[in-house]
């Protein structure tokens, strides 16, 4: 019969558990799969986002021999932020090991590891969902806590950059030129980016009603009617939680949580953002708050085992993460409504 002593095995060390969690598959997430946020491991909880506003100016004509026009000093400032702390745990009691026996070629250690990691996977799925929730908040310019209302950071305020008001795509009107709406979004974003969109592409995550009406809109159907891409349009119209490119923008029907509210895009809205733009989205990872990891570059997630050393009655599996998903240029973000 397995005993609590088994948790003294090196397989349950913080390093081993963290490595195992990193290798295991996690909940599928659209924003995570896009590679939108550039990872930045940091050594402390406090970080600074350094900004330089150079800009472009016209050079006036001058007479021969006159002194050259002087370059204005670049406005440089650093915004101080602090990474978040996310933590969750479970408890595995001694009596729950009573039924674990070695059988076949599997050892007691393997059996206990399987049960332990099954529970670790459950809390890791919650952690991954929380990371996606933070990504979703950052690409809208407001990082929220799990209650959906407590503001951790409003990046418009932190960086003193306003996000333009939502535009109406007027998808309820058959005469609307959807491609013109897309160009309006793209041009506005490019001008706000001040040259930082070179090599980037524009994406949008859409609520269900917005996406469905977009791919079935008469102007979209007319544009693709006599093209090879017409088949792609037909496929998009008959599918859910898919992606389709219109007017140079890739639209995704965002699949959030099953309640369509905890992690979701409102059904009549779309959120636009650049993918591959320089220094727009980053995620800082700070180290675990233990002496073993002080001053080391942060990892995405840490898993650790905390045994009951006094009574040997239980062990706790815990998972920690110290991320901060940052949008340092909220001025490039755009949003739209269906009507």
C-alpha positions as CSV (number, residue, x, y, z in Angstrom):
1,X,0.0,0.0,0.0
2,X,1.3,3.5,-0.8
3,X,2.2,5.7,2.1
4,X,2.7,9.5,2.5
5,X,6.4,8.9,2.4
6,X,6.1,8.5,-1.3
7,X,5.9,12.3,-1.6
8,X,9.5,12.6,-0.6
9,X,10.4,11.3,-4.0
10,X,12.2,13.7,-6.3
11,X,9.3,13.3,-8.8
12,X,7.3,15.7,-6.5
13,X,10.0,18.4,-6.3
14,X,9.0,21.9,-7.5
15,X,11.4,21.6,-10.5
16,X,10.0,18.2,-11.5
17,X,6.4,19.2,-11.1
18,X,6.8,22.5,-12.9
19,X,8.5,20.8,-15.8
20,X,5.7,18.2,-16.0
21,X,3.0,20.9,-16.0
22,X,4.8,22.7,-18.8
23,X,4.9,19.6,-21.0
24,X,1.3,18.6,-20.5
25,X,-1.3,19.8,-22.9
26,X,-3.5,22.6,-21.7
27,X,-7.0,24.0,-22.5
28,X,-7.1,25.2,-26.1
29,X,-7.1,29.0,-26.3
30,X,-7.3,31.1,-29.4
31,X,-5.3,34.1,-28.1
32,X,-2.6,31.9,-26.6
33,X,-2.3,30.0,-30.0
34,X,-1.8,33.3,-31.9
35,X,1.4,34.0,-30.0
36,X,0.2,37.5,-29.5
37,X,2.1,38.3,-26.3
38,X,5.9,38.2,-26.4
39,X,7.1,36.5,-23.2
40,X,9.5,38.5,-21.0
41,X,10.9,36.6,-18.0
42,X,11.8,39.0,-15.2
43,X,13.6,38.6,-11.9
44,X,11.3,40.8,-9.7
45,X,7.6,41.4,-9.3
46,X,8.0,45.1,-10.1
47,X,8.6,46.0,-13.8
48,X,9.0,49.1,-15.8
49,X,7.8,49.7,-19.4
50,X,10.1,52.2,-21.0
51,X,8.5,54.3,-23.7
52,X,10.1,56.7,-26.3
53,X,7.9,59.0,-28.3
54,X,10.1,60.2,-31.2
55,X,7.6,61.1,-33.9
56,X,8.2,62.6,-37.3
57,X,8.4,66.3,-38.2
58,X,9.0,68.3,-41.4
59,X,12.4,69.9,-41.9
60,X,12.1,73.6,-43.0
61,X,14.2,75.0,-45.8
62,X,17.1,77.2,-44.7
63,X,19.7,79.5,-46.3
64,X,23.1,78.3,-47.3
65,X,25.4,78.5,-44.2
66,X,22.5,78.6,-41.7
67,X,22.7,76.2,-38.8
68,X,20.7,72.9,-39.3
69,X,17.4,72.5,-37.7
70,X,17.8,70.9,-34.2
71,X,16.3,67.5,-33.4
72,X,13.8,67.8,-30.6
73,X,14.6,65.8,-27.5
74,X,12.7,62.5,-27.4
75,X,10.0,62.2,-24.7
76,X,11.1,59.3,-22.6
77,X,9.3,57.9,-19.6
78,X,8.9,54.7,-17.7
79,X,5.6,53.3,-16.5
80,X,5.9,51.3,-13.3
81,X,3.7,48.1,-13.1
82,X,3.6,45.0,-10.9
83,X,3.0,41.4,-12.0
84,X,-0.1,39.6,-10.7
85,X,-0.1,36.6,-8.4
86,X,-2.3,33.6,-9.3
87,X,-2.4,30.6,-7.1
88,X,-4.6,27.5,-6.6
89,X,-4.3,24.2,-4.7
90,X,-5.8,20.9,-3.9
91,X,-5.4,18.5,-0.9
92,X,-4.7,14.8,-1.2
93,X,-5.4,13.0,2.1
94,X,-3.7,9.9,3.5
95,X,-6.9,7.9,3.5
96,X,-7.3,8.5,-0.2
97,X,-4.1,6.4,-0.8
98,X,-5.7,3.4,0.9
99,X,-7.0,2.0,-2.3
100,X,-3.8,2.5,-4.3
101,X,-2.0,-0.8,-4.9
102,X,0.7,-1.7,-7.2
103,X,-0.5,-3.9,-10.1
104,X,0.9,-5.2,-13.4
105,X,4.1,-3.4,-14.3
106,X,3.1,-0.1,-12.6
107,X,4.7,0.8,-9.2
108,X,2.9,2.5,-6.3
109,X,4.9,5.6,-7.2
110,X,3.5,5.6,-10.7
111,X,-0.1,5.1,-9.4
112,X,0.2,8.0,-6.9
113,X,1.8,10.2,-9.6
114,X,-1.1,9.5,-11.9
115,X,-3.7,10.5,-9.3
116,X,-1.7,13.5,-8.2
117,X,-1.2,14.8,-11.7
118,X,-4.9,14.2,-12.5
119,X,-5.7,16.7,-9.8
120,X,-2.9,19.0,-10.8
121,X,-4.2,19.0,-14.4
122,X,-7.6,20.3,-13.1
123,X,-6.1,23.3,-11.4
124,X,-3.7,23.9,-14.2
125,X,-6.7,24.1,-16.6
126,X,-8.1,26.8,-14.4
127,X,-4.7,28.6,-14.5
128,X,-4.6,28.4,-18.3
129,X,-8.1,29.8,-18.5
130,X,-7.1,32.7,-16.3
131,X,-4.2,33.4,-18.5
132,X,-6.5,33.6,-21.5
133,X,-8.9,35.9,-19.5
134,X,-5.9,38.2,-18.9
135,X,-4.9,38.1,-22.5
136,X,-8.5,39.0,-23.5
137,X,-8.5,41.9,-21.0
138,X,-5.1,43.3,-22.2
139,X,-6.1,43.3,-25.9
140,X,-9.1,45.5,-24.9
141,X,-6.9,47.7,-22.8
142,X,-8.3,46.8,-19.4
143,X,-6.9,44.0,-17.3
144,X,-9.6,42.7,-15.0
145,X,-9.6,40.4,-12.0
146,X,-11.5,37.1,-11.9
147,X,-14.8,38.8,-10.8
148,X,-14.9,40.5,-14.1
149,X,-15.3,44.0,-12.6
150,X,-12.2,44.8,-10.4
151,X,-9.7,46.6,-12.6
152,X,-6.1,45.5,-12.1
153,X,-4.7,47.9,-14.7
154,X,-6.5,50.3,-17.2
155,X,-3.7,50.7,-19.7
156,X,-5.3,53.7,-21.3
157,X,-4.8,55.5,-18.0
158,X,-1.4,54.0,-17.3
159,X,0.0,55.0,-20.7
160,X,-2.2,58.1,-21.1
161,X,-3.4,56.8,-24.5
162,X,-7.1,56.8,-25.4
163,X,-8.8,53.9,-27.2
164,X,-11.0,55.2,-30.0
165,X,-14.8,54.8,-29.6
166,X,-16.4,51.7,-31.2
167,X,-17.6,52.1,-34.8
168,X,-20.7,50.5,-36.1
169,X,-20.3,47.9,-38.9
170,X,-24.0,48.3,-39.7
171,X,-24.3,44.6,-40.5
172,X,-28.1,44.9,-40.2
173,X,-28.2,47.0,-43.4
174,X,-27.8,45.1,-46.7
175,X,-26.2,48.2,-48.4
176,X,-23.3,48.5,-46.0
177,X,-19.8,48.3,-47.6
178,X,-18.1,45.9,-45.2
179,X,-14.8,46.2,-47.0
180,X,-14.9,50.0,-46.5
181,X,-15.5,49.4,-42.8
182,X,-12.5,47.1,-42.6
183,X,-10.3,49.7,-44.4
184,X,-11.5,52.3,-41.9
185,X,-10.3,50.1,-39.0
186,X,-7.0,49.2,-40.8
187,X,-6.1,52.8,-41.7
188,X,-6.9,54.2,-38.3
189,X,-4.8,51.5,-36.6
190,X,-1.9,52.0,-38.9
191,X,-1.9,55.8,-38.3
192,X,-2.1,55.3,-34.5
193,X,0.8,52.8,-34.5
194,X,3.3,55.4,-35.7
195,X,5.2,52.9,-37.9
196,X,5.0,49.9,-35.5
197,X,2.7,47.8,-37.7
198,X,5.4,46.9,-40.2
199,X,5.0,43.2,-41.0
200,X,2.0,42.9,-38.7
201,X,-1.5,41.6,-39.6
202,X,-4.8,42.7,-38.2
203,X,-7.1,40.2,-36.4
204,X,-10.5,40.5,-34.8
205,X,-12.2,38.3,-32.2
206,X,-16.0,38.4,-32.7
207,X,-19.1,37.5,-30.7
208,X,-21.4,35.0,-32.3
209,X,-24.0,37.4,-33.8
210,X,-21.4,39.7,-35.2
211,X,-19.5,36.9,-36.9
212,X,-22.6,35.2,-38.3
213,X,-23.9,38.4,-39.8
214,X,-20.5,39.3,-41.1
215,X,-19.9,36.1,-43.2
216,X,-23.5,36.2,-44.5
217,X,-23.6,39.9,-45.4
218,X,-24.6,40.6,-49.0
219,X,-21.5,42.8,-49.7
220,X,-19.2,40.0,-48.5
221,X,-21.0,37.3,-50.5
222,X,-21.0,39.5,-53.6
223,X,-17.2,40.1,-53.3
224,X,-16.4,36.4,-53.1
225,X,-19.1,35.2,-55.5
226,X,-16.9,34.6,-58.6
227,X,-13.7,33.9,-56.8
228,X,-12.0,30.6,-55.7
229,X,-12.3,31.8,-52.1
230,X,-16.1,31.5,-52.5
231,X,-15.8,27.9,-51.1
232,X,-14.0,29.3,-48.0
233,X,-16.9,31.7,-47.5
234,X,-19.5,28.9,-47.8
235,X,-17.5,26.8,-45.3
236,X,-17.3,29.8,-42.9
237,X,-21.1,30.3,-43.1
238,X,-21.8,26.8,-42.2
239,X,-19.3,26.4,-39.4
240,X,-18.9,27.8,-35.8
241,X,-15.9,29.1,-34.0
242,X,-13.9,29.4,-37.2
243,X,-11.9,32.2,-38.8
244,X,-12.4,34.0,-42.1
245,X,-10.5,36.8,-43.8
246,X,-12.4,39.9,-45.0
247,X,-11.1,43.2,-46.2
248,X,-7.5,42.3,-45.1
249,X,-8.6,41.4,-41.6
250,X,-8.8,37.9,-40.1
251,X,-12.0,37.6,-38.1
252,X,-12.3,34.8,-35.5
253,X,-15.6,33.6,-34.0
254,X,-14.2,33.6,-30.5
255,X,-15.1,30.5,-28.4
256,X,-15.0,31.4,-24.7
257,X,-16.3,29.5,-21.7
258,X,-19.5,27.5,-22.1
259,X,-21.6,30.1,-20.2
260,X,-20.5,32.6,-23.0
261,X,-19.9,35.2,-20.3
262,X,-17.0,34.4,-17.9
263,X,-14.4,34.5,-20.7
264,X,-16.1,35.7,-23.8
265,X,-16.7,38.5,-26.4
266,X,-20.2,40.1,-26.3
267,X,-22.3,38.6,-29.1
268,X,-22.7,41.9,-31.0
269,X,-19.1,43.1,-30.7
270,X,-15.7,42.6,-32.3
271,X,-12.3,43.5,-30.9
272,X,-9.5,44.4,-33.3
273,X,-5.7,44.1,-32.6
274,X,-2.4,43.7,-34.5
275,X,-0.5,40.4,-34.5
276,X,3.2,40.6,-35.0
277,X,3.5,44.4,-34.2
278,X,6.6,45.6,-32.4
279,X,6.3,46.2,-28.6
280,X,2.5,46.3,-28.4
281,X,1.7,43.1,-26.4
282,X,4.1,41.5,-23.9
283,X,3.7,39.2,-20.9
284,X,6.1,39.5,-18.0
285,X,6.6,36.4,-15.8
286,X,8.0,36.9,-12.3
287,X,9.7,34.1,-10.2
288,X,8.1,32.0,-7.5
289,X,8.0,33.6,-4.1
290,X,10.4,31.1,-2.4
291,X,14.1,31.4,-1.5
292,X,14.9,28.8,-4.1
293,X,13.8,31.0,-6.9
294,X,14.6,34.5,-5.7
295,X,16.4,36.5,-8.4
296,X,15.9,33.9,-11.1
297,X,14.1,34.6,-14.4
298,X,10.4,33.9,-14.0
299,X,8.6,30.9,-15.5
300,X,5.1,30.8,-17.0
301,X,3.9,28.5,-14.2
302,X,5.2,26.8,-11.1
303,X,3.9,23.6,-9.4
304,X,4.9,22.5,-6.0
305,X,4.1,19.9,-3.4
306,X,3.5,20.9,0.3
307,X,3.4,17.8,2.6
308,X,2.0,17.8,6.2
309,X,5.3,17.5,8.0
310,X,3.7,17.5,11.5
311,X,1.0,14.8,11.2
312,X,1.8,13.2,7.8
313,X,-2.0,13.2,7.1
314,X,-2.1,15.0,3.8
315,X,-0.1,16.7,1.0
316,X,-1.1,19.8,-1.0
317,X,-0.5,20.3,-4.7
318,X,-0.2,23.9,-5.5
319,X,0.2,25.9,-8.7
320,X,1.5,29.5,-9.0
321,X,2.0,32.0,-11.8
322,X,3.1,35.6,-11.7
323,X,2.2,37.0,-15.1
324,X,1.4,40.5,-16.3
325,X,-0.1,40.8,-19.7
326,X,0.6,44.3,-21.0
327,X,-0.7,46.3,-23.9
328,X,1.8,49.2,-24.0
329,X,0.2,50.9,-26.9
330,X,-3.6,50.9,-26.3
331,X,-4.0,53.6,-29.0
332,X,-3.8,51.0,-31.7
333,X,-6.7,48.9,-30.3
334,X,-10.1,49.1,-32.1
335,X,-13.6,47.8,-31.5
336,X,-16.8,47.6,-33.4
337,X,-20.5,46.8,-32.9
338,X,-22.7,44.8,-35.2
339,X,-25.3,47.6,-35.7
